[in-house]
């Protein structure tokens, strides 16, 4: 599991980006100007007070050492799994007692100099040497193990947890604490990415409790999981906000999610790094899915993790389905699938899920836009629309790839185009200079197509979808007639 944990941006604010400067200023500058250490008193007061209301929020958003670990140390870190003993209760309690005893002993010694000329320098130096110790020890842990290793047993973190427990008991934090919240458990892909990017290597996707909230006291509310959730269904909410969110969230397209036992009955090589996997259902024997939905495939048990893939097959009798998977260089999930999955293997699936690409068959004009592996859902969808939409007059499919040998099911689409006059297949390449196909990107074609009256469905890269979305709006396509799906998190601010 060497590459299970992912290095990603955790510094979303100016304080988190540049707070580390305070650590260096106090730890090193304080050796010449000891009074700088007195600033740490305000840090300790701040983290203690905020923890009454919001738990370890300070750790994830204001802590200067946290900024140092996330901003400076992480690029150099081995980013390995944090050893259990460093996060165990005996370690946390033992180190807290040891640290507080030594810190208190030093402060008591300095109090003997109360009223003298250099009292404040001596007191400041206590904080300076403490900060320097954390800088050195925490920095070594950060680079040799994981950026937030020190934070597992940090005495200030322990103080925050104690203050938070008191705040919870007297009811202060109930209305103010914002916790990681999932809008619907049914929408979770169980991909584990929230855990893979978590500074503390926690597992939110396995632990959501009351009001769909993550109640682990060690959560530092840094929002790294929120920013990286592929399904875009995580947020930081108070308890009341979480209740309101649950009431208004739609679960359309996720009503039939179920656990499925299936057998791999075929693995077909489509290109050098793309395979098509076909699964036959065992239990249940029939699954009602719609082209355009996706399925979850379990890739491992510890920790439990799935990967989501668009269904590429047309649901003829509900007994099997196919997915097309592109191997990602150093991709954790795809490497497991390509290296370990064999014909005859019995796997756990979950689904079907999603409604973003489920086509409304009442429309007369429909446009599909895809690039890269995003062509996958349109393999089944094209047949579905041509077969099941009695009102259909025009169906266009834009298929953008980098090189001509990367097209999937090109012959299939070309055969459909010849068979059905309502269907137009437009393949184009962006980098292949030797190809006779049209050159450019799907966005270039969108610029000149007459799209009046069209409903549009897109799947592919984040940039393609964002650019295409803006082009479609300029051409007069209404927001409610544009649908999209991407492997990457996409946030489009729609007009209210």
Phi and psi in degrees as a GROMACS rama.xvg file:
@    title "Ramachandran Plot"
@    xaxis  label "Phi"
@    yaxis  label "Psi"
@TYPE xy
-60.6111  -36.8911  UNK-2
-107.238  24.7041  UNK-3
-68.172  -43.5528  UNK-4
-87.1045  138.676  UNK-5
-109.193  135.999  UNK-6
-83.0047  127.542  UNK-7
-150.074  164.955  UNK-8
-64.6679  130.251  UNK-9
-121.767  0.773749  UNK-10
-108.846  91.0737  UNK-11
-95.5678  -8.13729  UNK-12
-128.652  166.14  UNK-13
-62.7905  -38.1648  UNK-14
-62.4037  -42.7908  UNK-15
-73.2494  -26.8875  UNK-16
-76.1295  -40.3243  UNK-17
-118.112  4.49627  UNK-18
-61.8243  -25.6186  UNK-19
-60.6664  -23.4082  UNK-20
-61.1438  -35.2844  UNK-21
-62.7095  -42.0568  UNK-22
-60.2103  -48.5056  UNK-23
-65.3397  -39.8588  UNK-24
-60.164  -46.5349  UNK-25
-73.6546  -47.7434  UNK-26
-67.7638  -37.5837  UNK-27
-102.807  -48.0693  UNK-28
-63.1534  -30.5338  UNK-29
-66.2274  -18.229  UNK-30
-67.5192  -24.4619  UNK-31
-102.38  -32.0219  UNK-32
-125.03  80.347  UNK-33
-55.9018  -26.8785  UNK-34
-63.4901  -18.0991  UNK-35
-58.8866  -28.5129  UNK-36
-63.6472  -24.1868  UNK-37
-65.4519  -20.4234  UNK-38
-63.983  -24.6565  UNK-39
-64.3155  -26.5667  UNK-40
-57.7533  -40.1061  UNK-41
-69.3377  -34.3361  UNK-42
-62.6116  -47.3773  UNK-43
-63.1705  -39.6397  UNK-44
-66.1104  -42.1653  UNK-45
-63.2512  -46.5321  UNK-46
-67.6697  -32.9617  UNK-47
-70.0419  -44.564  UNK-48
-66.6247  -46.9436  UNK-49
-65.6197  -29.1827  UNK-50
-68.1477  -25.0941  UNK-51
-60.169  -35.6288  UNK-52
-97.469  -27.7343  UNK-53
-141.903  21.9143  UNK-54
64.7029  -137.763  UNK-55
-87.8097  30.9354  UNK-56
-57.6534  -36.8552  UNK-57
-58.3571  -41.9097  UNK-58
-57.3347  -40.4663  UNK-59
-89.3535  -10.7671  UNK-60
-130.908  -24.1771  UNK-61
-127.525  -19.2116  UNK-62
-61.529  122.794  UNK-63
-62.1777  -37.6993  UNK-64
-68.8129  -37.3641  UNK-65
-60.3728  -39.9435  UNK-66
-62.5927  -41.8008  UNK-67
-61.8176  -45.6473  UNK-68
-66.4131  -42.7738  UNK-69
-79.0714  -33.5452  UNK-70
-92.8432  -43.2795  UNK-71
-98.9007  -45.8133  UNK-72
-79.6076  -32.6804  UNK-73
-58.2801  -43.4429  UNK-74
-59.2034  -25.775  UNK-75
-96.3612  -10.5097  UNK-76
-72.7656  148.01  UNK-77
-73.3283  -18.8795  UNK-78
54.2166  47.7838  UNK-79
-91.8759  174.499  UNK-80
-66.439  133.907  UNK-81
-73.5696  125.264  UNK-82
-56.8404  142.762  UNK-83
-61.4979  -37.897  UNK-84
-66.6174  -25.9327  UNK-85
-75.5514  -16.8116  UNK-86
-112.663  10.4833  UNK-87
-79.6154  157.186  UNK-88
-60.5184  -44.2686  UNK-89
-58.0901  -39.4244  UNK-90
-67.129  -46.2552  UNK-91
-63.3384  -47.3708  UNK-92
-68.2166  -44.8845  UNK-93
-62.1166  -44.511  UNK-94
-70.2545  -34.248  UNK-95
-61.8541  -45.7477  UNK-96
-63.5552  -46.3753  UNK-97
-59.9034  -48.1227  UNK-98
-64.2699  -48.2821  UNK-99
-67.3932  -33.4297  UNK-100
-63.5731  -48.4901  UNK-101
-68.6058  -39.257  UNK-102
-64.6302  -45.2271  UNK-103
-64.4935  -38.6164  UNK-104
-61.6728  -41.1504  UNK-105
-67.4405  -40.8455  UNK-106
-64.9876  -40.6076  UNK-107
-62.234  -39.3748  UNK-108
-62.6165  -42.3445  UNK-109
-66.1202  -31.9678  UNK-110
-61.3139  -21.6225  UNK-111
-65.7761  -17.8859  UNK-112
-99.0513  12.8979  UNK-113
-56.3996  131.244  UNK-114
92.9366  -12.7015  UNK-115
-82.3437  168.086  UNK-116
-63.4799  -38.4858  UNK-117
-102.514  17.8606  UNK-118
-57.2317  -48.5184  UNK-119
-67.7955  -32.3694  UNK-120
-65.555  -43.9245  UNK-121
-65.4642  -41.3861  UNK-122
-66.1644  -42.7366  UNK-123
-61.5147  -36.2944  UNK-124
-64.726  -29.87  UNK-125
-60.7193  -44.5747  UNK-126
-71.6172  -35.3086  UNK-127
-62.462  -48.6019  UNK-128
-66.5903  -32.7097  UNK-129
-65.6464  -45.1227  UNK-130
-63.4782  -39.1493  UNK-131
-64.9649  -40.4056  UNK-132
-61.0406  -44.6488  UNK-133
-65.4738  -38.9896  UNK-134
-60.0107  -44.784  UNK-135
-74.4563  -54.948  UNK-136
-67.5649  -48.3513  UNK-137
-62.7854  -36.3946  UNK-138
-65.9168  -40.5293  UNK-139
-64.9245  -44.811  UNK-140
-59.5385  -40.5031  UNK-141
-62.4117  -40.0294  UNK-142
-84.4395  -35.3957  UNK-143
-85.3378  -24.2485  UNK-144
-122.551  -77.9503  UNK-145
-152.517  144.649  UNK-146
-51.8338  -37.2076  UNK-147
-104.794  29.0568  UNK-148
-62.5198  -46.9554  UNK-149
-56.417  -37.8273  UNK-150
-63.7106  -18.1037  UNK-151
-65.4443  -34.5637  UNK-152
-125.003  15.8925  UNK-153
-58.0539  127.193  UNK-154
-58.3214  -34.5587  UNK-155
-68.5107  -33.5032  UNK-156
-65.6033  -38.4591  UNK-157
-65.3011  -40.0879  UNK-158
-61.216  -41.3317  UNK-159
-63.1377  -41.0214  UNK-160
-65.8373  -39.1889  UNK-161
-65.8417  -42.9968  UNK-162
-66.2098  -37.2647  UNK-163
-65.5958  -40.0395  UNK-164
-62.2094  -39.0838  UNK-165
-66.8823  -43.1161  UNK-166
-61.95  -35.122  UNK-167
-70.1063  -39.4482  UNK-168
-65.3896  -37.5096  UNK-169
-93.3496  4.06911  UNK-170
83.7321  9.29191  UNK-171
-68.0479  -43.3547  UNK-172
-80.2239  -13.3669  UNK-173
-57.6928  -39.2073  UNK-174
-94.9819  -14.1951  UNK-175
-110.83  -26.6804  UNK-176
-73.6469  126.628  UNK-177
-99.2993  126.53  UNK-178
-117.205  158.077  UNK-179
-61.9246  126.126  UNK-180
-129.029  135.751  UNK-181
-103.159  132.703  UNK-182
-69.1925  -26.9921  UNK-183
-161.229  127.732  UNK-184
-63.4031  -30.2217  UNK-185
-65.2608  -24.8111  UNK-186
-89.2642  -7.43527  UNK-187
-68.7063  131.761  UNK-188
-82.3705  -6.85737  UNK-189
53.4094  33.5262  UNK-190
-79.6244  -18.5104  UNK-191
79.7676  6.45835  UNK-192
-65.3399  -31.7263  UNK-193
-60.1529  -33.2967  UNK-194
-78.5182  -38.1985  UNK-195
-66.96  -27.0568  UNK-196
-102.089  -6.58643  UNK-197
-65.7308  127.764  UNK-198
-57.8899  -31.1677  UNK-199
-99.0039  4.37572  UNK-200
55.9179  40.408  UNK-201
-83.7197  172.231  UNK-202
-126.103  71.5444  UNK-203
-54.0013  -43.2236  UNK-204
-64.2744  -15.3379  UNK-205
-102.299  -3.61323  UNK-206
-130.153  13.4854  UNK-207
-63.4155  132.673  UNK-208
-119.333  -134.845  UNK-209
-54.2756  138.038  UNK-210
59.3864  24.9791  UNK-211
58.6883  35.5367  UNK-212
-113.452  154.247  UNK-213
-94.943  112.066  UNK-214
-100.144  7.40879  UNK-215
-60.9674  125.685  UNK-216
-65.9721  -20.0045  UNK-217
-84.04  -7.10819  UNK-218
-64.2996  128.302  UNK-219
-99.067  10.9867  UNK-220
52.3684  39.1681  UNK-221
-81.5199  -12.9563  UNK-222
70.1175  13.894  UNK-223
-63.6801  -39.2348  UNK-224
-67.83  -36.0966  UNK-225
-62.8524  -44.9031  UNK-226
-68.9363  -24.9851  UNK-227
-106.691  -0.942221  UNK-228
-64.8572  118.946  UNK-229
-62.2496  -31.9513  UNK-230
-84.4481  -7.40856  UNK-231
55.6365  44.7292  UNK-232
-120.578  11.3018  UNK-233
-107.515  149.514  UNK-234
-158.915  169.713  UNK-235
-101.951  119.5  UNK-236
-136.553  151.192  UNK-237
-75.4545  172.61  UNK-238
-61.0001  -43.3984  UNK-239
-68.6247  -40.8129  UNK-240
-61.6336  -36.7846  UNK-241
-65.6499  -40.5727  UNK-242
-61.7583  -43.4166  UNK-243
-67.3204  -36.5519  UNK-244
-62.8528  -43.3639  UNK-245
-59.7783  -37.9136  UNK-246
-67.307  -34.3574  UNK-247
-100.223  -8.44657  UNK-248
-76.8428  132.844  UNK-249
-88.1191  137.402  UNK-250
-112.955  25.6635  UNK-251
-60.0621  131.896  UNK-252
93.5208  -6.82074  UNK-253
-119.759  6.14123  UNK-254
-65.4053  -30.881  UNK-255
-99.5605  15.3476  UNK-256
-59.9899  131.345  UNK-257
-151.26  162.236  UNK-258
-84.2422  134.942  UNK-259
-131.793  133.959  UNK-260
-97.1752  130.731  UNK-261
-144.447  156.906  UNK-262
-114.425  137.976  UNK-263
-74.1323  118.717  UNK-264
-107.956  -12.9209  UNK-265
-160.729  140.429  UNK-266
-129.817  118.031  UNK-267
-117.438  129.245  UNK-268
-79.1039  119.627  UNK-269
-97.3474  -42.1821  UNK-270
-141.165  -174.547  UNK-271
-63.8494  -25.713  UNK-272
-128.225  19.9838  UNK-273
-131.093  130.124  UNK-274
-127.112  151.446  UNK-275
-109.937  123.337  UNK-276
-106.909  129.91  UNK-277
-113.817  129.905  UNK-278
-114.289  136.114  UNK-279
-105.781  129.893  UNK-280
-73.697  137.562  UNK-281
-105.808  -51.836  UNK-282
-146.69  111.748  UNK-283
-70.5715  163.727  UNK-284
-77.9239  -22.3191  UNK-285
-127.627  137.497  UNK-286
-132.623  126.463  UNK-287
-88.281  103.809  UNK-288
-124.835  159.764  UNK-289
-112.69  139.12  UNK-290
-54.8291  136.662  UNK-291
104.712  -15.6976  UNK-292
-85.7591  175.102  UNK-293
-130.231  166.721  UNK-294
-128.477  151.253  UNK-295
-101.13  134.829  UNK-296
-116.775  124.526  UNK-297
-73.2063  130.019  UNK-298
-107.911  -18.5704  UNK-299
-163.898  163.954  UNK-300
-100.628  -34.7315  UNK-301
-127.531  108.438  UNK-302
-71.9426  155.584  UNK-303
-58.2206  131.414  UNK-304
-151.112  138.977  UNK-305
-122.337  164.606  UNK-306
-127.831  141.332  UNK-307
-97.6535  132.212  UNK-308
-137.705  138.139  UNK-309
-64.8983  140.299  UNK-310
-77.3491  125.756  UNK-311
-98.0985  -13.6031  UNK-312
-92.0133  161.93  UNK-313
-93.5448  130.282  UNK-314
-77.772  89.3324  UNK-315
-82.2478  -50.3494  UNK-316
-129.949  5.60208  UNK-317
72.2892  15.9932  UNK-318
-100.121  -14.0847  UNK-319
-156.755  167.669  UNK-320
-150.77  164.006  UNK-321
-127.937  149.462  UNK-322
-133.178  149.386  UNK-323
-111.63  127.031  UNK-324
-123.678  128.914  UNK-325
-99.0846  127.914  UNK-326
-70.7494  127.881  UNK-327
-100.89  130.23  UNK-328
-59.3011  125.576  UNK-329
60.6799  20.9844  UNK-330
-76.9391  124.345  UNK-331
-62.3626  -50.0469  UNK-332
-71.7178  -47.3463  UNK-333
-66.6739  -30.6405  UNK-334
-67.6089  -37.3705  UNK-335
-63.4895  -46.7028  UNK-336
-63.8295  -46.9127  UNK-337
-69.9597  -33.9537  UNK-338
-87.5948  -26.737  UNK-339
-115.039  -26.9524  UNK-340
-76.5534  132.885  UNK-341
-133.557  155.111  UNK-342
-58.7762  133.093  UNK-343
100.809  -18.3519  UNK-344
-64.8659  141.649  UNK-345
-102.06  127.116  UNK-346
-126.485  165.009  UNK-347
-99.2797  129.252  UNK-348
-118.882  160.312  UNK-349
-138.225  141.06  UNK-350
145.873  -163.764  UNK-351
-75.0103  159.695  UNK-352
-140.213  154.369  UNK-353
96.4135  149.771  UNK-354
-138.259  3.56651  UNK-355
-60.2351  -35.2583  UNK-356
-112.949  12.3803  UNK-357
-77.0627  117.94  UNK-358
-80.8361  136.276  UNK-359
-81.5524  111.368  UNK-360
-79.9084  14.7185  UNK-361
-92.255  -8.33959  UNK-362
-87.3559  146.839  UNK-363
-87.1714  -29.6216  UNK-364
-126.139  126.169  UNK-365
-134.024  138.035  UNK-366
-121.959  128.472  UNK-367
-105.299  133.692  UNK-368
-127.249  125.047  UNK-369
-142.709  151.274  UNK-370
-142.517  155.123  UNK-371
58.3349  -140.231  UNK-372
-71.5902  -6.35432  UNK-373
-65.1691  -8.12477  UNK-374
-70.8565  -18.8426  UNK-375
-49.5894  -56.0244  UNK-376
-64.5319  -22.8126  UNK-377
-78.8902  -9.61956  UNK-378
-64.8938  -48.6926  UNK-379
-78.6597  -34.5036  UNK-380
-65.3529  -38.5529  UNK-381
-59.9356  -46.5496  UNK-382
-65.4495  -38.9062  UNK-383
-60.165  -47.7917  UNK-384
-67.1678  -45.1056  UNK-385
-65.5045  -28.8869  UNK-386
-87.8573  -38.0854  UNK-387
-107.929  -8.9921  UNK-388
-99.1759  101.157  UNK-389
-71.6892  -17.6519  UNK-390
-91.8476  -5.84166  UNK-391
-64.1197  131.031  UNK-392
-112.743  -37.4158  UNK-393
-143.408  134.614  UNK-394
-133.3  118.57  UNK-395
-113.289  143.165  UNK-396
-127.849  114.774  UNK-397
-93.74  121.865  UNK-398
-123.465  102.99  UNK-399
-102.472  126.935  UNK-400
-132.134  164.433  UNK-401
-76.417  -46.6588  UNK-402
-127.938  157.951  UNK-403
-63.8766  -32.1285  UNK-404
-78.8193  2.89445  UNK-405
-95.851  -5.95176  UNK-406
-67.8006  137.258  UNK-407
-109.259  132.074  UNK-408
59.1355  31.064  UNK-409
-62.1872  -45.179  UNK-410
-62.185  -36.1051  UNK-411
-62.2475  -47.2159  UNK-412
-66.84  -39.5108  UNK-413
-65.0913  -35.83  UNK-414
-67.3505  -39.7216  UNK-415
-64.0576  -37.828  UNK-416
-62.8045  -40.6048  UNK-417
-69.9621  -32.9121  UNK-418
-78.3631  -34.279  UNK-419
-127.341  116.34  UNK-420
-68.5126  -15.2131  UNK-421
-76.5831  -15.4708  UNK-422
-105.238  131.973  UNK-423
-124.227  123.507  UNK-424
-105.158  123.093  UNK-425
-121.52  92.9401  UNK-426
-87.7795  144.044  UNK-427
-150.056  150.997  UNK-428
-117.047  147.384  UNK-429
-103.801  -22.1027  UNK-430
-126.19  -15.2267  UNK-431
-79.9707  99.9314  UNK-432
-72.5055  -22.8564  UNK-433
-89.8256  -7.28686  UNK-434
-76.8503  148.067  UNK-435
-89.2676  -3.55452  UNK-436
-73.4195  164.307  UNK-437
-58.4218  138.342  UNK-438
-96.9219  149.437  UNK-439
123.618  -167.659  UNK-440
-111.472  162.387  UNK-441
-60.4842  -28.9565  UNK-442
-65.1323  -31.5531  UNK-443
-64.8689  -39.7729  UNK-444
-70.4935  -38.5876  UNK-445
-58.397  -32.264  UNK-446
-60.194  -34.4597  UNK-447
-111.393  -5.84262  UNK-448
-68.3236  142.405  UNK-449
-82.9934  109.519  UNK-450
-115.233  19.3731  UNK-451
-61.8213  126.58  UNK-452
84.0102  6.32204  UNK-453
-88.9062  147.881  UNK-454
-106.588  134.05  UNK-455
-117.183  136.609  UNK-456
-126.376  128.127  UNK-457
-126.807  146.589  UNK-458
-149.806  130.793  UNK-459
158.229  -149.562  UNK-460
-70.7965  156.25  UNK-461
-58.8164  -46.8867  UNK-462
-64.3144  -41.0622  UNK-463
-60.8352  -44.7278  UNK-464
-66.5512  -42.7986  UNK-465
-63.2171  -45.8697  UNK-466
-65.6346  -43.8985  UNK-467
-65.0178  -39.7166  UNK-468
-57.734  -46.3152  UNK-469
-66.4681  -38.3898  UNK-470
-63.4556  -43.4827  UNK-471
-62.4822  -40.7056  UNK-472
-62.7367  -42.6976  UNK-473
-63.4627  -29.6098  UNK-474
-85.6449  2.95622  UNK-475
95.0746  6.76156  UNK-476
-74.0198  132.296  UNK-477
-74.129  149.575  UNK-478
-56.1456  -38.5086  UNK-479
-72.1671  -5.12796  UNK-480
-107.584  13.3614  UNK-481
-120.055  125.251  UNK-482
-128.527  147.078  UNK-483
-153.273  159.784  UNK-484
-148.254  140.563  UNK-485
-147.501  153.408  UNK-486
-71.4187  -19.9047  UNK-487
-99.7032  153.392  UNK-488
-66.4239  127.913  UNK-489
-129.12  131.246  UNK-490
-123.61  113.823  UNK-491
-112.352  121.596  UNK-492
-80.9314  108.344  UNK-493
-88.216  152.065  UNK-494
-65.258  141.541  UNK-495
